[in-house]
């Protein structure tokens, strides 16, 4: 008889988190009920004031972490549906637009199935299939061969391969996988040498930098792409290929710089490493299906729009459908998807939809003189805020907070953003700033995974993470400004 584990409901109570939640609720209700003229936005409706209050609630919950980040997103969707939508309580709806334009409740619920979320989901499915088939091990083994046995080159190999994997697979899963490959290497290196520390740091740095390379590499990228291509908003039509043309070369340059920095901070005492990556590949027809499907998906992501008119979001359904039809992915495998991240992204999208759908964004654009603001000040300030917050709270939550606001600001500033390369520079700049935040063990999951090995001290992580992060911000924003002004991105 198979034992079954019973899930027990915990009665734990955290007084500090409850206090933070109570303060958040109080401030939310205060903003909700303030006199409408306090906000200084012409034509502000009661419904729009509620959206401002909900936004304040999201900011406080995400920053204080009074409840988990994904639970905050669910709360956002819940409050929007019950208080701001056309299916909310009747006394909150008023009569015939009495309180302003209400949100379409179907649209709010559809945020969880937004085309951009399907794109992200496709990346999760590919990661599961690659792991099940053993193709991830085969790829790592094959890609590491050209780097030989010289310690410095092995370090570069791990950085580059971790970066490549993170472009298409969750950076958390990539970091965990690559660290397992390093376990036998650690045994061959001197226990008191700093080389082991360098190899360990290479994994989170490679994962964090690599995630910038594609729109599906990390959630902040997904947010940026969503607002750049929103038909009701900026609607620039940025493609998967356009993103990669600019970001992949930048990632490679940053990884090479990071390689030299890691060697500076953690020099090897042993000049060669005998690397052996263990793992088996499943030799059957399903492995062939996985390999062919992954290659086809990536090619369609890159060339599908130009050659066949198939966009990246539609392409993401290819691996999902093929792996389901062929039995590569089972119902149990779906449990491995990080649904909390999906919920976080959906909540962020719902927040953005609320700003546009209620007319709040348009009123803000008409009332606030965004066109008179200095584009460079906006860019630098926004990116520094994002970088600072992302070192201490989830970079997904940070992007979810900042990008809806900046999308409105950018729309209001219009042509005045030309001096910094346009709207793309600001929104993609936020995605870069979010990925550049890697100073602390709590900054990103890959950092936490590397720190858990016990080989890295926090001050060592701060030294490398801060150095790489600042260089990433400078080079990243510089690249966006140059290519934006040239009209390439």
Buried (B, 14 or more C-beta within 10 A) or exposed (E): EEEEEEEEEEEEEEEEEEEBBEEBBEBBEEBBEEEEEEBEBEEBBBBBBBBBBBBBBBBBBBBBBBBBBBBBBBBBBEBBBEBBBBBBEEEBBBEEEEBBBBBBBEBBBBBBEBBBBBBBBBBBBBBBBBBBBBBBBBBBBEBBEEBEEBBBBBBBBBBBBBBBBBBBBBBBBBBBBBBEBBEEBBEEBEEEBBBBBBBBBBBBBBBBBBBBBBBBBBBBBBBBBBBBBBEEBBEBEBBBBBBBBBBBEBBBBBBEBBBEBBBEBBEBEEEBBEBEBEBEBEEEEBBEBBBEBBEBBBEBBBBBBEEEEBBBBBBBBBBBEBBBEBEBBEEEBBEBBBEBBBBBBBBBBBBBBBBBBBBBBBBBBBBBEBEEBEBEEBBBEBBEBBBBBBBBBBBBBBBBBBBBBBBBBBBBBEEBBBBBBBBBBBBBBBBBBBBBBBBBBBBBBBBBBBBEBEBBEBEBBBBBBBBBBEBBBEBBBEBBBBBBBEEEB
